[in-house]
């Protein structure tokens, strides 16, 4: 996808808004930006062991984006979190784990992220063909009444035995259960690193109080930024975060601590600047930031995915982890969407803002 194609897809006004923006918050010179040598440049002096560095490089070298420092990951853990029916009925082939992994391979992804059961069932066939990221906890959503908690499935050793190069986990920062989740995931990540696997943390905020006066501050730059900062503190190697849609959560909810410069100097209302604040909280990009692609909305999915990729890349992020927009449509269409995302990162005219 060339720049002209992006303009045609997004429309001239939106394309100019995203492609023409110059960030004046954190300068790009302050950031640790993705590149082919990011493991050598950013991780070699850390406490990560040799095997973990190899695992990070394995992910970075795979797929259409291999060698660029950018990542395109297919995540499919929705069979647990959103029920298999809700997730896979639009494209029933994904009830079969093979359909999920084949989409990731055909789509040129750096890795496929899914549940213990999905990846274990096809590990011998596929673990050597595409890097596996085993999601180790989930929001079990069948108990009635529904509750919102992340519980562990399987073990870190199981993930290692099936050939995974990384594990992923979610923490609901801000929830009543978050303190337990932080301890559980920190211990799990420590063991994963001991075994040489990389770690990816879904840094989500979750609390009913985070919605106020019709505004959803779960996607506020300041709150998600702090969630990221907690995530890198427990040594996640890559942070997955929702794209910010608003700001000022601390002030609107009147809790915690913040600083006026966060809003007057370090952010603006532009989505690239809001996302850059998320990145700043990932140790200025030492830990890679990948944004999620969000739910499928139908015909607008392709344009939304491309716009999200532009925002992430121009903010200084490491890539996109997009699932439902891809796996809830036929293979050919899913591959086309994933390739369009990757094309943004391969387009040298889409530069850091």
C-alpha positions as a LaTeX table, in Angstrom:
\begin{tabular}{lrrr}
\hline
Residue & $x$ (\AA) & $y$ (\AA) & $z$ (\AA) \\
\hline
Unk1 & 0.00 & 0.00 & 0.00 \\
Unk2 & 1.57 & 3.21 & $-1.22$ \\
Unk3 & 0.92 & 6.62 & 0.27 \\
Unk4 & $-1.52$ & 7.47 & $-2.53$ \\
Unk5 & $-3.48$ & 4.32 & $-1.65$ \\
Unk6 & $-3.62$ & 5.39 & 2.00 \\
Unk7 & $-4.98$ & 8.81 & 1.00 \\
Unk8 & $-7.60$ & 7.18 & $-1.21$ \\
Unk9 & $-8.64$ & 4.78 & 1.56 \\
Unk10 & $-8.79$ & 7.31 & 4.42 \\
Unk11 & $-9.82$ & 10.37 & 2.48 \\
Unk12 & $-7.61$ & 13.40 & 1.97 \\
Unk13 & $-8.66$ & 15.22 & 5.14 \\
Unk14 & $-8.03$ & 12.34 & 7.53 \\
Unk15 & $-4.89$ & 11.23 & 5.74 \\
Unk16 & $-3.42$ & 14.73 & 5.98 \\
Unk17 & $-4.44$ & 14.92 & 9.65 \\
Unk18 & $-2.48$ & 11.76 & 10.42 \\
Unk19 & 0.37 & 11.90 & 7.92 \\
Unk20 & 1.01 & 15.63 & 8.19 \\
Unk21 & 1.16 & 15.89 & 11.98 \\
Unk22 & 4.36 & 17.02 & 13.69 \\
Unk23 & 4.58 & 16.06 & 17.35 \\
Unk24 & 5.83 & 18.76 & 19.72 \\
Unk25 & 5.43 & 16.87 & 22.98 \\
Unk26 & 8.21 & 14.32 & 23.34 \\
Unk27 & 10.63 & 14.82 & 20.44 \\
Unk28 & 11.46 & 11.78 & 18.34 \\
Unk29 & 15.11 & 12.22 & 19.37 \\
Unk30 & 14.10 & 11.34 & 22.94 \\
Unk31 & 12.58 & 8.03 & 21.92 \\
Unk32 & 13.98 & 4.54 & 21.51 \\
Unk33 & 12.55 & 3.70 & 18.10 \\
Unk34 & 11.99 & 0.30 & 16.48 \\
Unk35 & 14.67 & $-0.94$ & 14.10 \\
Unk36 & 16.34 & $-4.10$ & 12.92 \\
Unk37 & 18.91 & $-3.89$ & 15.74 \\
Unk38 & 16.49 & $-3.16$ & 18.60 \\
Unk39 & 17.53 & $-6.26$ & 20.56 \\
Unk40 & 21.18 & $-5.34$ & 20.21 \\
Unk41 & 20.60 & $-1.66$ & 20.94 \\
Unk42 & 18.02 & $-1.80$ & 23.75 \\
Unk43 & 18.10 & $-5.22$ & 25.39 \\
Unk44 & 21.68 & $-6.50$ & 25.40 \\
Unk45 & 22.57 & $-4.61$ & 28.60 \\
Unk46 & 19.38 & $-5.62$ & 30.43 \\
Unk47 & 18.93 & $-8.57$ & 32.77 \\
Unk48 & 17.23 & $-10.63$ & 30.04 \\
Unk49 & 19.09 & $-13.88$ & 29.50 \\
Unk50 & 20.50 & $-15.05$ & 26.17 \\
Unk51 & 17.54 & $-17.33$ & 25.40 \\
Unk52 & 15.06 & $-14.51$ & 25.95 \\
Unk53 & 17.04 & $-12.25$ & 23.61 \\
Unk54 & 16.94 & $-15.03$ & 21.03 \\
Unk55 & 13.18 & $-15.33$ & 21.45 \\
Unk56 & 12.68 & $-11.58$ & 20.96 \\
Unk57 & 14.83 & $-11.71$ & 17.84 \\
Unk58 & 12.94 & $-14.75$ & 16.55 \\
Unk59 & 9.68 & $-12.81$ & 16.67 \\
Unk60 & 11.32 & $-9.76$ & 15.10 \\
Unk61 & 12.75 & $-11.80$ & 12.21 \\
Unk62 & 9.49 & $-13.54$ & 11.23 \\
Unk63 & 6.81 & $-12.62$ & 8.70 \\
Unk64 & 6.57 & $-9.80$ & 6.18 \\
Unk65 & 7.92 & $-7.30$ & 8.72 \\
Unk66 & 10.89 & $-9.49$ & 9.60 \\
Unk67 & 14.06 & $-7.46$ & 10.04 \\
Unk68 & 12.32 & $-4.09$ & 10.32 \\
Unk69 & 11.86 & $-3.96$ & 14.10 \\
Unk70 & 8.08 & $-3.70$ & 13.64 \\
Unk71 & 5.59 & $-6.39$ & 14.62 \\
Unk72 & 2.28 & $-7.63$ & 13.24 \\
Unk73 & 0.71 & $-10.21$ & 15.55 \\
Unk74 & $-2.56$ & $-12.11$ & 15.15 \\
Unk75 & $-4.23$ & $-12.52$ & 18.60 \\
Unk76 & $-7.12$ & $-14.96$ & 18.98 \\
Unk77 & $-8.05$ & $-15.53$ & 22.62 \\
Unk78 & $-11.65$ & $-14.42$ & 22.11 \\
Unk79 & $-13.02$ & $-17.97$ & 22.26 \\
Unk80 & $-12.68$ & $-17.73$ & 26.04 \\
Unk81 & $-13.11$ & $-14.01$ & 26.65 \\
Unk82 & $-16.09$ & $-13.44$ & 24.34 \\
Unk83 & $-17.38$ & $-17.03$ & 23.89 \\
Unk84 & $-16.48$ & $-19.19$ & 20.92 \\
Unk85 & $-19.85$ & $-18.57$ & 19.31 \\
Unk86 & $-19.62$ & $-14.81$ & 19.48 \\
Unk87 & $-16.05$ & $-14.90$ & 18.20 \\
Unk88 & $-16.06$ & $-17.56$ & 15.50 \\
Unk89 & $-19.62$ & $-17.69$ & 14.13 \\
Unk90 & $-18.81$ & $-14.94$ & 11.58 \\
Unk91 & $-16.04$ & $-17.21$ & 10.19 \\
Unk92 & $-16.60$ & $-20.77$ & 11.46 \\
Unk93 & $-13.28$ & $-22.07$ & 10.12 \\
Unk94 & $-11.67$ & $-20.53$ & 13.22 \\
Unk95 & $-13.44$ & $-23.01$ & 15.49 \\
Unk96 & $-10.55$ & $-25.18$ & 14.22 \\
Unk97 & $-7.19$ & $-24.01$ & 15.65 \\
Unk98 & $-5.59$ & $-24.77$ & 12.31 \\
Unk99 & $-7.68$ & $-22.02$ & 10.73 \\
Unk100 & $-6.28$ & $-19.50$ & 13.20 \\
Unk101 & $-2.64$ & $-20.42$ & 12.67 \\
Unk102 & $-3.00$ & $-20.65$ & 8.90 \\
Unk103 & $-4.39$ & $-17.11$ & 8.83 \\
Unk104 & $-1.37$ & $-15.85$ & 10.77 \\
Unk105 & 1.01 & $-17.64$ & 8.41 \\
Unk106 & $-0.76$ & $-16.64$ & 5.20 \\
Unk107 & $-1.14$ & $-13.11$ & 6.55 \\
Unk108 & 2.62 & $-12.73$ & 7.02 \\
Unk109 & 2.44 & $-12.13$ & 10.78 \\
Unk110 & 5.48 & $-12.12$ & 13.07 \\
Unk111 & 3.63 & $-14.36$ & 15.53 \\
Unk112 & 0.29 & $-15.89$ & 16.46 \\
Unk113 & $-1.04$ & $-15.36$ & 20.00 \\
Unk114 & $-3.72$ & $-17.69$ & 21.30 \\
Unk115 & $-4.80$ & $-19.95$ & 24.15 \\
Unk116 & $-3.07$ & $-23.02$ & 25.55 \\
Unk117 & $-5.61$ & $-25.30$ & 23.93 \\
Unk118 & $-5.49$ & $-23.71$ & 20.48 \\
Unk119 & $-1.71$ & $-23.70$ & 20.14 \\
Unk120 & $-1.12$ & $-27.00$ & 21.94 \\
Unk121 & $-3.48$ & $-28.81$ & 19.57 \\
Unk122 & $-1.39$ & $-27.93$ & 16.52 \\
Unk123 & 2.03 & $-27.30$ & 18.07 \\
Unk124 & 3.89 & $-30.14$ & 16.38 \\
Unk125 & 2.63 & $-29.03$ & 12.98 \\
Unk126 & 3.18 & $-25.29$ & 13.27 \\
Unk127 & 5.50 & $-24.25$ & 16.13 \\
Unk128 & 8.54 & $-24.34$ & 13.81 \\
Unk129 & 6.72 & $-22.38$ & 11.10 \\
Unk130 & 5.57 & $-19.31$ & 13.04 \\
Unk131 & 6.44 & $-18.03$ & 16.53 \\
Unk132 & 3.87 & $-19.02$ & 19.17 \\
Unk133 & 2.72 & $-16.63$ & 21.91 \\
Unk134 & 0.71 & $-18.54$ & 24.52 \\
Unk135 & $-1.87$ & $-16.42$ & 26.38 \\
Unk136 & $-1.65$ & $-17.67$ & 29.97 \\
Unk137 & $-4.66$ & $-16.01$ & 31.60 \\
Unk138 & $-8.18$ & $-15.09$ & 30.57 \\
Unk139 & $-11.43$ & $-13.58$ & 31.76 \\
Unk140 & $-13.51$ & $-16.76$ & 32.15 \\
Unk141 & $-16.92$ & $-15.54$ & 31.08 \\
Unk142 & $-19.33$ & $-18.43$ & 31.68 \\
Unk143 & $-19.81$ & $-18.20$ & 35.44 \\
Unk144 & $-23.12$ & $-16.56$ & 36.33 \\
Unk145 & $-23.44$ & $-13.80$ & 37.27 \\
Unk146 & $-20.57$ & $-12.56$ & 35.12 \\
Unk147 & $-17.47$ & $-11.31$ & 36.87 \\
Unk148 & $-14.47$ & $-9.56$ & 35.43 \\
Unk149 & $-11.25$ & $-11.22$ & 36.47 \\
Unk150 & $-8.19$ & $-12.77$ & 34.85 \\
Unk151 & $-7.40$ & $-16.31$ & 35.96 \\
Unk152 & $-4.48$ & $-18.54$ & 35.00 \\
Unk153 & $-4.88$ & $-21.34$ & 32.46 \\
Unk154 & $-2.20$ & $-24.04$ & 32.21 \\
Unk155 & 1.42 & $-23.39$ & 33.16 \\
Unk156 & 4.48 & $-21.58$ & 31.88 \\
Unk157 & 6.27 & $-24.91$ & 31.50 \\
Unk158 & 3.47 & $-26.15$ & 29.22 \\
Unk159 & 3.97 & $-23.12$ & 27.00 \\
Unk160 & 7.70 & $-23.81$ & 26.83 \\
Unk161 & 7.13 & $-27.51$ & 26.09 \\
Unk162 & 4.91 & $-26.72$ & 23.09 \\
Unk163 & 7.67 & $-24.58$ & 21.57 \\
Unk164 & 6.36 & $-21.11$ & 22.39 \\
Unk165 & 8.84 & $-18.26$ & 22.11 \\
Unk166 & 6.72 & $-15.95$ & 24.25 \\
Unk167 & 3.83 & $-15.84$ & 26.70 \\
Unk168 & 1.16 & $-13.19$ & 27.00 \\
Unk169 & $-1.02$ & $-12.15$ & 29.91 \\
Unk170 & $-3.64$ & $-9.55$ & 30.81 \\
Unk171 & $-3.86$ & $-7.41$ & 33.93 \\
Unk172 & $-6.99$ & $-5.37$ & 34.66 \\
Unk173 & $-5.30$ & $-2.39$ & 36.26 \\
Unk174 & $-7.68$ & $-0.47$ & 38.48 \\
Unk175 & $-9.87$ & $-3.47$ & 39.27 \\
Unk176 & $-10.39$ & $-4.97$ & 42.72 \\
Unk177 & $-8.43$ & $-8.03$ & 41.59 \\
Unk178 & $-5.50$ & $-6.13$ & 40.08 \\
Unk179 & $-3.14$ & $-6.53$ & 43.02 \\
Unk180 & $-3.44$ & $-10.32$ & 42.86 \\
Unk181 & $-3.09$ & $-10.28$ & 39.09 \\
Unk182 & 0.06 & $-8.15$ & 39.28 \\
Unk183 & 1.71 & $-10.64$ & 41.64 \\
Unk184 & 0.58 & $-13.68$ & 39.59 \\
Unk185 & 1.74 & $-12.27$ & 36.28 \\
Unk186 & 5.03 & $-10.92$ & 37.66 \\
Unk187 & 5.90 & $-14.40$ & 38.95 \\
Unk188 & 4.81 & $-16.02$ & 35.70 \\
Unk189 & 6.89 & $-13.59$ & 33.64 \\
Unk190 & 9.91 & $-14.21$ & 35.85 \\
Unk191 & 9.66 & $-17.95$ & 35.20 \\
Unk192 & 9.06 & $-17.38$ & 31.47 \\
Unk193 & 12.27 & $-15.35$ & 31.33 \\
Unk194 & 14.14 & $-18.08$ & 33.19 \\
Unk195 & 13.07 & $-20.51$ & 30.46 \\
Unk196 & 14.07 & $-18.05$ & 27.74 \\
Unk197 & 10.64 & $-16.89$ & 26.56 \\
Unk198 & 9.69 & $-13.29$ & 25.88 \\
Unk199 & 6.72 & $-11.68$ & 27.64 \\
Unk200 & 3.84 & $-9.57$ & 26.30 \\
Unk201 & 1.43 & $-7.82$ & 28.67 \\
Unk202 & $-2.11$ & $-6.74$ & 27.78 \\
Unk203 & $-2.21$ & $-3.58$ & 29.97 \\
Unk204 & $-5.92$ & $-2.91$ & 30.26 \\
Unk205 & $-7.74$ & $-0.69$ & 32.73 \\
Unk206 & $-10.97$ & $-1.99$ & 34.21 \\
Unk207 & $-13.24$ & $-0.31$ & 36.75 \\
Unk208 & $-16.85$ & 0.83 & 36.40 \\
Unk209 & $-15.84$ & 4.13 & 38.00 \\
Unk210 & $-13.62$ & 4.86 & 34.99 \\
Unk211 & $-16.76$ & 5.85 & 33.06 \\
Unk212 & $-18.07$ & 9.25 & 34.07 \\
Unk213 & $-20.45$ & 11.78 & 32.53 \\
Unk214 & $-20.67$ & 9.77 & 29.34 \\
Unk215 & $-16.90$ & 9.59 & 28.82 \\
Unk216 & $-15.03$ & 6.27 & 28.93 \\
Unk217 & $-11.68$ & 6.88 & 30.60 \\
Unk218 & $-10.63$ & 3.25 & 30.18 \\
Unk219 & $-9.03$ & 4.53 & 26.96 \\
Unk220 & $-7.67$ & 7.76 & 28.47 \\
Unk221 & $-4.03$ & 8.44 & 27.61 \\
Unk222 & $-3.05$ & 9.27 & 31.18 \\
Unk223 & $-4.63$ & 6.15 & 32.74 \\
Unk224 & $-3.50$ & 3.76 & 30.01 \\
Unk225 & $-0.07$ & 5.36 & 30.14 \\
Unk226 & 0.18 & 4.59 & 33.85 \\
Unk227 & $-1.00$ & 1.03 & 33.21 \\
Unk228 & 1.85 & 0.71 & 30.72 \\
Unk229 & 4.29 & 2.03 & 33.31 \\
Unk230 & 3.16 & $-0.62$ & 35.78 \\
Unk231 & 3.48 & $-3.25$ & 33.05 \\
Unk232 & 7.08 & $-2.45$ & 32.22 \\
Unk233 & 7.83 & $-2.40$ & 35.95 \\
Unk234 & 7.08 & $-6.13$ & 36.16 \\
Unk235 & 9.41 & $-6.62$ & 33.16 \\
Unk236 & 7.08 & $-7.11$ & 30.25 \\
Unk237 & 9.17 & $-7.08$ & 27.06 \\
Unk238 & 6.31 & $-5.77$ & 24.91 \\
Unk239 & 3.22 & $-3.83$ & 25.99 \\
Unk240 & $-0.15$ & $-4.27$ & 24.28 \\
Unk241 & $-2.48$ & $-1.33$ & 24.80 \\
Unk242 & $-5.71$ & $-0.01$ & 23.34 \\
Unk243 & $-5.38$ & 3.10 & 21.24 \\
Unk244 & $-6.14$ & 6.17 & 23.40 \\
Unk245 & $-9.34$ & 8.00 & 22.58 \\
Unk246 & $-9.42$ & 10.64 & 25.29 \\
Unk247 & $-7.34$ & 12.11 & 28.13 \\
Unk248 & $-7.70$ & 13.63 & 31.57 \\
Unk249 & $-8.85$ & 10.53 & 33.42 \\
Unk250 & $-7.03$ & 11.43 & 36.61 \\
Unk251 & $-8.62$ & 14.87 & 36.75 \\
Unk252 & $-12.13$ & 13.79 & 35.77 \\
Unk253 & $-12.19$ & 10.92 & 38.27 \\
Unk254 & $-10.42$ & 12.96 & 40.96 \\
Unk255 & $-8.15$ & 10.21 & 42.20 \\
Unk256 & $-4.47$ & 9.30 & 42.12 \\
Unk257 & $-1.74$ & 11.76 & 41.26 \\
Unk258 & $-0.83$ & 13.54 & 38.06 \\
Unk259 & 0.79 & 16.80 & 36.94 \\
Unk260 & $-0.54$ & 19.71 & 34.92 \\
Unk261 & 2.32 & 19.39 & 32.43 \\
Unk262 & 0.97 & 16.00 & 31.39 \\
Unk263 & $-1.89$ & 17.88 & 29.74 \\
Unk264 & $-0.30$ & 21.23 & 28.87 \\
Unk265 & 3.04 & 20.07 & 27.43 \\
Unk266 & 3.32 & 16.27 & 27.18 \\
Unk267 & 0.05 & 15.60 & 25.34 \\
Unk268 & $-2.37$ & 17.27 & 22.96 \\
Unk269 & $-5.71$ & 16.04 & 21.69 \\
Unk270 & $-4.09$ & 14.55 & 18.58 \\
Unk271 & $-4.16$ & 10.71 & 18.61 \\
Unk272 & $-0.47$ & 10.49 & 17.69 \\
Unk273 & 0.49 & 12.64 & 20.69 \\
Unk274 & $-1.81$ & 10.68 & 23.00 \\
Unk275 & $-0.23$ & 7.43 & 21.82 \\
Unk276 & 3.24 & 8.91 & 22.24 \\
Unk277 & 2.41 & 9.50 & 25.88 \\
Unk278 & 1.61 & 5.80 & 26.16 \\
Unk279 & 5.00 & 5.08 & 24.60 \\
Unk280 & 6.80 & 7.44 & 26.97 \\
Unk281 & 5.46 & 5.34 & 29.83 \\
Unk282 & 7.10 & 2.28 & 28.21 \\
Unk283 & 10.50 & 3.67 & 29.21 \\
Unk284 & 10.44 & 5.99 & 26.19 \\
Unk285 & 10.16 & 3.02 & 23.86 \\
Unk286 & 12.81 & 0.76 & 25.38 \\
Unk287 & 9.87 & $-1.60$ & 25.82 \\
Unk288 & 7.92 & $-1.84$ & 22.57 \\
Unk289 & 4.34 & $-0.57$ & 22.37 \\
Unk290 & 1.88 & $-2.46$ & 20.18 \\
Unk291 & $-1.67$ & $-1.18$ & 19.93 \\
Unk292 & $-4.73$ & $-3.39$ & 19.53 \\
Unk293 & $-6.85$ & $-3.29$ & 16.42 \\
Unk294 & $-10.21$ & $-3.25$ & 18.21 \\
Unk295 & $-13.51$ & $-4.93$ & 17.43 \\
Unk296 & $-14.75$ & $-5.57$ & 13.92 \\
Unk297 & $-17.16$ & $-2.93$ & 12.63 \\
Unk298 & $-17.65$ & $-4.32$ & 9.12 \\
Unk299 & $-16.87$ & $-2.34$ & 6.01 \\
Unk300 & $-14.85$ & 0.31 & 7.86 \\
Unk301 & $-12.40$ & $-2.24$ & 9.32 \\
Unk302 & $-9.71$ & $-1.80$ & 6.68 \\
Unk303 & $-9.60$ & 1.98 & 6.97 \\
Unk304 & $-9.67$ & 1.82 & 10.76 \\
Unk305 & $-6.83$ & $-0.72$ & 10.85 \\
Unk306 & $-4.66$ & 1.35 & 8.52 \\
Unk307 & $-5.33$ & 4.53 & 10.52 \\
Unk308 & $-4.43$ & 2.76 & 13.77 \\
Unk309 & $-1.19$ & 1.50 & 12.23 \\
Unk310 & $-0.29$ & 5.02 & 11.09 \\
Unk311 & $-0.95$ & 6.43 & 14.56 \\
Unk312 & 1.12 & 3.72 & 16.25 \\
Unk313 & 4.03 & 4.00 & 13.84 \\
Unk314 & 4.16 & 7.79 & 13.79 \\
Unk315 & 3.96 & 7.87 & 17.60 \\
Unk316 & 7.02 & 5.62 & 17.78 \\
Unk317 & 5.25 & 2.34 & 18.49 \\
Unk318 & 6.40 & $-1.13$ & 17.48 \\
Unk319 & 3.35 & $-2.41$ & 15.65 \\
Unk320 & $-0.19$ & $-3.67$ & 15.74 \\
Unk321 & $-1.86$ & $-6.73$ & 17.25 \\
Unk322 & $-5.12$ & $-7.06$ & 15.35 \\
Unk323 & $-7.47$ & $-10.01$ & 15.72 \\
Unk324 & $-11.22$ & $-9.71$ & 15.19 \\
Unk325 & $-10.91$ & $-7.44$ & 12.18 \\
Unk326 & $-8.93$ & $-10.23$ & 10.49 \\
Unk327 & $-10.17$ & $-13.59$ & 11.76 \\
Unk328 & $-13.88$ & $-12.80$ & 11.60 \\
Unk329 & $-13.78$ & $-12.63$ & 7.80 \\
Unk330 & $-12.83$ & $-15.16$ & 5.07 \\
Unk331 & $-9.13$ & $-16.08$ & 4.80 \\
Unk332 & $-8.48$ & $-14.00$ & 1.68 \\
Unk333 & $-10.03$ & $-10.89$ & 3.21 \\
Unk334 & $-8.28$ & $-11.44$ & 6.53 \\
Unk335 & $-4.93$ & $-11.76$ & 4.79 \\
Unk336 & $-5.64$ & $-8.58$ & 2.82 \\
Unk337 & $-6.34$ & $-6.63$ & 6.01 \\
Unk338 & $-3.23$ & $-7.92$ & 7.79 \\
Unk339 & $-1.09$ & $-7.12$ & 4.76 \\
Unk340 & $-2.53$ & $-3.59$ & 4.62 \\
Unk341 & $-1.47$ & $-3.04$ & 8.24 \\
Unk342 & 2.01 & $-4.36$ & 7.49 \\
Unk343 & 2.27 & $-2.15$ & 4.41 \\
Unk344 & 2.04 & 0.92 & 6.63 \\
Unk345 & 5.16 & $-0.20$ & 8.50 \\
Unk346 & 6.92 & $-1.05$ & 5.22 \\
Unk347 & 6.10 & 2.37 & 3.75 \\
Unk348 & 9.16 & 4.59 & 4.27 \\
Unk349 & 7.06 & 7.69 & 3.61 \\
Unk350 & 5.09 & 7.05 & 6.82 \\
Unk351 & 7.66 & 8.46 & 9.22 \\
Unk352 & 7.95 & 9.16 & 12.94 \\
Unk353 & 6.07 & 12.36 & 13.75 \\
\hline
\end{tabular}
